[in-house]
């Protein structure tokens, strides 16, 4: 029987608000180690995607699918991550790893992320059940208002999928609906310390400002799906492969491979960045 890391009140909060914040989810030693690897492993830099926001500032991320035997693979396969996800997904089927991405917001140059839902992207992958998808953000450095932390509209996941169109090179939500949500629901700045975790629903509306501070804002976001959640336009295989769980101690103590072995996404292969006819008519 897998251990349950979340309390009943935390599970209730997730379903009510669309997110929960878990303090000190990763230890300082784990977080420092992951950040050191992220900065020093050339695979992250060589496989990073640059996406312009509306102002032309670049958001930078590296995205891969299969969780391997590297430090981030151990994180996404760790018992605490998979157990927490299993408690929140609307399914009893095994947990699968869709993809992970390292978000790299450098001081004074890191661009904004426009208002969007993750399912605004993943709808193009034709996942059938958004309630069987989830994202987990682990802060590798502090995230606050000054350096462009995540902003969420509390409870907006209950609105359902909002139409999305292109905003710069990003996929952005219909701003008429976003403005309506902001009039109706609470805007929350999710300020995180390094090692904190944010679990959030794929229909939760969220954004982040450009990093105009003198400090970096780096995080890893691992996205999961239930094996029962079919995706009819997804060519990777990890999304329906049950996660091979490892003990939490693997993050620090198991020998790790280089991230150069990871199956990184190429910008030209991302279905979310291919414009469709209806998106051209969505004002964002």
C-alpha positions in Angstrom: 0.0 0.0 0.0 1.7 3.3 -1.1 2.1 5.9 1.6 -0.1 8.9 1.5 1.9 12.1 1.8 -1.0 14.5 1.6 -3.6 15.1 4.3 -7.3 14.9 3.6 -7.5 18.7 4.0 -4.8 19.2 1.4 -6.6 17.0 -1.0 -9.8 18.9 -0.4 -8.0 22.2 -0.9 -6.6 21.0 -4.2 -10.0 20.1 -5.6 -11.6 23.3 -4.3 -8.8 25.8 -5.3 -7.1 24.0 -8.1 -3.7 24.0 -6.4 -1.9 23.3 -3.1 1.5 24.6 -1.9 3.6 22.2 0.1 6.5 23.8 2.0 9.9 22.1 2.2 8.7 19.3 -0.1 12.4 18.8 -1.1 15.2 19.1 1.4 17.8 21.9 1.1 20.4 19.3 0.2 18.1 17.8 -2.6 17.3 21.2 -4.0 20.9 22.5 -3.9 22.0 19.3 -5.7 19.3 19.6 -8.4 20.1 23.3 -9.0 23.8 22.6 -9.3 23.1 19.8 -11.9 20.7 22.1 -13.8 23.3 24.9 -14.1 26.3 22.7 -14.8 24.9 20.0 -17.2 25.3 21.3 -20.7 22.4 19.2 -21.9 20.0 21.6 -20.3 21.5 24.6 -22.1 22.0 22.8 -25.4 18.4 21.6 -25.6 16.6 24.7 -24.3 13.7 26.3 -26.1 13.3 30.1 -26.4 9.7 31.3 -26.6 9.0 35.0 -26.9 6.3 36.7 -24.8 4.2 39.6 -26.1 7.0 42.1 -25.4 9.6 40.0 -27.2 11.4 38.9 -24.0 12.4 35.3 -24.1 11.2 32.5 -21.8 13.6 29.6 -21.7 12.8 26.0 -20.9 14.2 22.5 -21.6 11.5 19.8 -21.9 11.9 16.0 -22.0 9.6 13.0 -21.8 11.0 9.8 -20.4 12.1 10.1 -16.7 15.6 8.4 -16.7 18.3 7.7 -14.2 19.4 11.3 -13.9 18.8 13.4 -10.8 15.6 14.9 -12.3 14.4 11.4 -13.4 14.9 10.3 -9.8 12.8 13.3 -8.6 9.9 12.7 -10.9 10.0 9.0 -10.1 10.4 9.5 -6.4 7.9 8.0 -4.0 6.9 11.3 -2.6 6.1 12.8 -6.0 4.2 9.9 -7.4 2.3 9.2 -4.2 1.2 12.9 -4.0 0.1 12.9 -7.6 -1.8 9.6 -7.2 -3.8 11.1 -4.3 -4.9 14.0 -6.5 -5.6 12.4 -9.9 -9.2 11.5 -10.6 -8.3 7.9 -11.4 -7.2 4.6 -9.8 -5.1 3.7 -12.8 -1.2 3.8 -12.5 0.5 7.2 -12.6 2.4 8.0 -15.9 4.9 10.8 -16.5 3.9 13.0 -19.5 6.9 15.3 -19.5 9.2 17.5 -17.3 10.5 20.9 -18.0 13.2 23.1 -16.5 12.1 26.7 -16.4 15.1 29.1 -16.6 14.3 32.7 -15.8 17.6 34.6 -15.8 18.0 37.9 -14.0 16.7 40.9 -15.8 16.1 39.0 -19.1 13.7 36.2 -18.3 10.4 36.8 -20.1 6.8 36.5 -18.9 4.4 33.6 -19.3 1.0 34.9 -20.5 -2.2 33.8 -18.9 -3.0 30.2 -19.9 -4.1 26.8 -18.7 -1.8 23.9 -19.2 -4.7 22.1 -20.8 -4.8 24.9 -23.3 -1.6 23.4 -24.6 -2.4 19.7 -23.9 -5.8 19.9 -25.6 -3.8 19.7 -28.8 -2.3 16.5 -27.6 -6.0 15.3 -27.4 -5.9 14.1 -23.8 -9.4 13.1 -23.0 -9.7 13.8 -19.3 -8.1 17.0 -17.9 -8.9 15.9 -14.3 -6.5 13.0 -14.9 -3.6 15.4 -15.6 -1.6 17.4 -13.0 1.6 19.5 -12.8 4.0 19.7 -9.9 6.4 22.7 -9.7 9.5 22.4 -7.5 11.3 25.7 -6.9 15.0 25.4 -7.3 15.6 29.0 -6.3 13.3 31.4 -4.4 10.3 32.6 -6.4 8.6 35.9 -5.4 6.9 38.9 -6.8 10.2 40.6 -7.5 11.5 37.9 -9.8 8.2 36.9 -11.5 6.7 34.1 -9.4 3.6 32.2 -10.6 0.3 33.9 -10.3 -2.9 31.8 -10.2 -6.6 32.6 -10.3 -7.9 30.6 -7.3 -10.7 28.2 -8.3 -10.5 29.0 -12.0 -10.0 25.3 -12.9 -13.8 24.9 -12.3 -14.5 27.1 -15.3 -13.3 24.3 -17.6 -11.1 24.7 -20.7 -10.9 28.3 -22.0 -10.2 29.0 -25.7 -6.5 29.7 -26.4 -4.7 31.5 -29.2 -1.2 32.7 -29.8 0.4 35.4 -27.6 3.9 36.1 -29.0 5.2 32.5 -29.5 3.3 31.3 -26.5 -0.2 29.9 -26.2 -2.4 32.3 -24.3 -6.0 32.1 -22.9 -8.9 34.3 -24.2 -8.4 37.5 -22.2 -12.1 38.3 -22.1 -12.6 35.1 -20.1 -9.5 35.7 -18.0 -10.7 39.2 -17.1 -14.1 37.7 -16.1 -12.3 35.2 -13.9 -10.3 38.0 -12.3 -13.5 39.9 -11.5 -15.0 36.8 -9.9 -12.1 35.0 -8.2 -9.1 35.7 -6.1 -5.6 36.4 -7.7 -2.9 34.7 -5.7 0.9 35.2 -6.0 2.5 31.8 -5.3 5.7 32.8 -3.6 7.9 29.8 -3.0 11.2 29.1 -1.2 13.7 26.7 -2.8 12.4 23.2 -2.2 8.7 24.1 -2.0 6.2 22.3 -4.3 3.1 23.6 -6.0 0.7 20.9 -7.2 -1.8 22.4 -9.7 -4.7 21.4 -12.0 -4.3 21.7 -15.8 -7.3 24.0 -16.1 -6.0 26.4 -13.4 -5.4 29.8 -15.1 -1.9 31.0 -14.3 0.8 33.4 -15.5 4.1 34.9 -14.4 5.8 38.2 -14.9 9.2 38.8 -16.5 12.1 38.5 -14.2 13.4 42.1 -13.8 15.2 41.3 -10.6 18.9 40.6 -10.0 18.2 37.0 -9.0 17.5 33.9 -11.1 14.2 32.0 -10.9 14.6 28.4 -11.8 12.1 25.6 -11.2 11.3 22.1 -12.5 7.8 21.3 -13.4 6.9 17.6 -13.8 3.6 16.8 -15.5 1.7 13.5 -14.9 -1.3 11.7 -16.4 -3.3 8.6 -15.4 -2.7 5.6 -17.6 -6.4 5.5 -18.3 -6.2 9.0 -19.8 -5.9 8.5 -23.6 -4.0 11.0 -25.7 -4.9 10.7 -29.4 -2.3 13.2 -30.8 0.8 12.5 -28.7 3.8 10.7 -30.3 5.9 10.2 -27.1 5.4 7.0 -25.2 6.0 8.1 -21.6 2.5 9.5 -21.2 0.9 6.0 -20.9 3.9 4.1 -19.4 3.5 3.7 -15.6 6.2 5.4 -13.6 8.9 3.1 -12.2 9.0 4.5 -8.7 12.3 4.9 -6.8 12.8 5.7 -3.1 13.2 9.4 -2.2 16.8 8.8 -1.2 17.7 8.2 -4.9 17.6 12.0 -5.5 20.7 12.5 -3.4 22.3 9.1 -3.0 21.9 7.0 -6.2 24.4 7.3 -9.0 23.0 9.6 -11.7 23.5 9.7 -15.5 24.0 12.9 -17.5 20.8 14.5 -18.8 22.3 14.2 -22.3 20.5 10.9 -22.6 17.1 12.5 -22.1 14.6 12.6 -25.0 14.3 16.4 -25.2 11.5 18.1 -27.2 12.5 20.1 -30.3 10.6 23.3 -30.9 9.4 22.3 -34.4 7.9 19.0 -33.0 5.6 20.6 -30.4 2.0 20.3 -31.5 1.0 23.1 -29.1 3.0 25.6 -31.1 1.2 24.8 -34.4 -1.5 27.3 -35.1 -5.0 26.0 -36.0 -7.8 27.9 -37.7 -9.9 28.7 -34.7 -6.9 30.1 -32.8 -6.4 32.9 -35.3 -9.8 34.3 -34.2 -9.1 34.2 -30.4 -8.0 37.6 -29.0 -5.3 37.2 -26.3 
